[in-house]
Amino acid sequence: MCLKLGPFILAFFLLWDVIGCQEKEPPRIAGGDFQDAPEQVIENMEVTFTEQGRRTGVLRADSVAIYRKGEVKKGKKIQVDFFDREGQHVSSLTAEEGTYDSRREEVAARGDVVVVSDTGARLETEALHWRKQSNRIFTEAFVKITRGKYTVTGYGLDTDPQLEDLHIQRDVQGRIEDLQEFTD
């Protein structure tokens, strides 16, 4: 009795190929669940904020990482220009980094934060927030405000982008370099 081994050998190799080619689980990267990874990264981004068709602010960043379905944008080297109710530029903010939460319509700036008003006032701090709804700037951090020869420092701040309606919450100190100019 003579058996033909050809079909059996061919079937064996086909079965071997199928078993050997099954998908294997890809190698895992340590800590690689990527839940904290951005969904997108954009270079040189600009966002314009409006209220009833009127421009209230413009946010620029060198690079932006976008998280949580676009709600949170984290930028490096940010600049925000603020505008008044008539659409006139009133001040500029710069910071090392910042976050924009589109759901809350709020910008959080961190690292060497400086706001300079068009009237010459200068605010320096390490962290602050701007809320579009109220068009207010606020922080719990240490602040230094300089206007001409007057300097005021303290902790906690609530102000408008023009740096005119200032409320420092605690440990307020001030310095006047020219008392004569202050009393005139």
Sequence and secondary structure as in RCSB ss.txt:
>XXXX:A:sequence
MCLKLGPFILAFFLLWDVIGCQEKEPPRIAGGDFQDAPEQVIENMEVTFTEQGRRTGVLRADSVAIYRKGEVKKG
KKIQVDFFDREGQHVSSLTAEEGTYDSRREEVAARGDVVVVSDTGARLETEALHWRKQSNRIFTEAFVKITRGKY
TVTGYGLDTDPQLEDLHIQRDVQGRIEDLQEFTD
>XXXX:A:secstr
     HHHHHHHHHHHHHHHTS       TTTT TTS SEEEEEEEEEEEETTEEEEEEEEEEEEEETTTTEEEE
EEEEEEEE TTS EEEEEEEEEEEEETTTTEEEEEEEEEEEETTS EEEEEEEEEETTTTEEEEEEEEEEEETTE
EEEEEEEEE TTS S EEEEEEEEEES HHHHH 
